[in-house]
C-alpha cells in the first residue's frame, strides 16, 4: 500500500514535511466491533443468523488475512512514530474511505488509532465512508482533490 510506504519514508527521512495517507493504519478493537454490529442490524433480520455463523466460523490456518499484507508497526510503535513526526513538524492528512470496510467501520476507531494526537494541529483526519478507495466518480475525485489542496496550501 502506498500509505504504508509513505509512512515508512516519512519516519526514515527527515526531509519529509508532509504526508497524505489514503486508507492507512486503523486499530480495530471495540469500535470496529460496534461498526460490525451496526452493519448487521441494518440488514433484514433474516440475514442475521447467516452473518453471525460466518463470523463465528473458524478460518483455516493457511488462509492469510488481508491485514497481514499491510506493513504497519504495532499500535504502540505507530503512536511513538506519530508523535515523532508531529514533533518534527510533519503535517499529516489521513483520509479514510469506505473502501477499507474490512478494517475500518466506525469513525471512533480513528480516535483510538491516533490517541491523544487525534486533535493535534499537524494531523488532519477525515472519514468518508460513502467513497470508494479509488474515487471512481468524477465528483469524488474533485472532492478529494479539493480537500488535498486545502490541506496542502498553507493559509
HELIX and SHEET records of a PDB file:
HELIX    1   1 UNK A    2  UNK A   12  1                                  11    
HELIX    2   2 UNK A   29  UNK A   42  1                                  14    
HELIX    3   3 UNK A   45  UNK A   56  1                                  12    
HELIX    4   4 UNK A   66  UNK A   69  5                                   4    
HELIX    5   5 UNK A   75  UNK A   87  1                                  13    
HELIX    6   6 UNK A   98  UNK A  100  5                                   3    
HELIX    7   7 UNK A  108  UNK A  114  1                                   7    
HELIX    8   8 UNK A  115  UNK A  117  5                                   3    
HELIX    9   9 UNK A  138  UNK A  152  1                                  15    
SHEET    1   A 3 UNK A  18  UNK A  22  0                                        
SHEET    2   A 3 UNK A  91  UNK A  97  1                                        
SHEET    3   A 3 UNK A 123  UNK A 128  1                                        
END                                                                             
